Amino acid sequence: MQENIIPHKFSITTEQHRAIKKHTSFLIWFTGLSGSGKSTIANAVNESLINKSIHTCILDGDSVRKGLNSDLTFSPDGRRENIRRIAEVANLMITHAGLVVLGAFISPYERDRLRIKQIVGEENYIEIYISTPLEVCEKRDVKGLYKKARAGVIKDFTGIDAPYEIPENPSLEIDATKYTIEEASTLILNHIENKLNTNG
């Protein structure tokens, strides 16, 4: 019962975690179609942050689906719960560990992305929309998923027989057909530079 859940008040605050790491903590959320370049760009950003001695944790759809959320389907309800759980985990990492969390997930529904912002706090949420067109993503088809979706082997596949709702107000939009991975990473790093500063 929820009324019997009383969170413990730990003595170390979020601010103390941030101070010892010498940077703020927040969530960089990468959204876009499968094959758009979300995880690849997130990985490049993560490498650059690590090189700057920023403490990070990177999460992506496949790794989370294989473990924490292996019990969930790809139905709208399953996708919603998938995103909710990830947002809660990210929030713990931000508040209890002082980490910069990078999340790369299709997250096709606007209301779910708004819920992430509510869970971690608007001030801790940066939304990066990787707007690579469907035809490009399908042509890449790195994992062969679009081919399976077109053949009816995979159901409820985003962009084919399940919708992707374009973000209404992302922090940054990047079409990965117009930039190299390094250029996309630089755009994001420039965007978050001031946010990393504990004094900023």
Beta strands, then each sheet from edge to edge (+ up, - down):
strand 1: 27-31
strand 2: 56-60
strand 3: 100-104
strand 4: 125-130
strand 5: 172-174
sheet 1: 2+ 3+ 1+ 4+ 5+
end
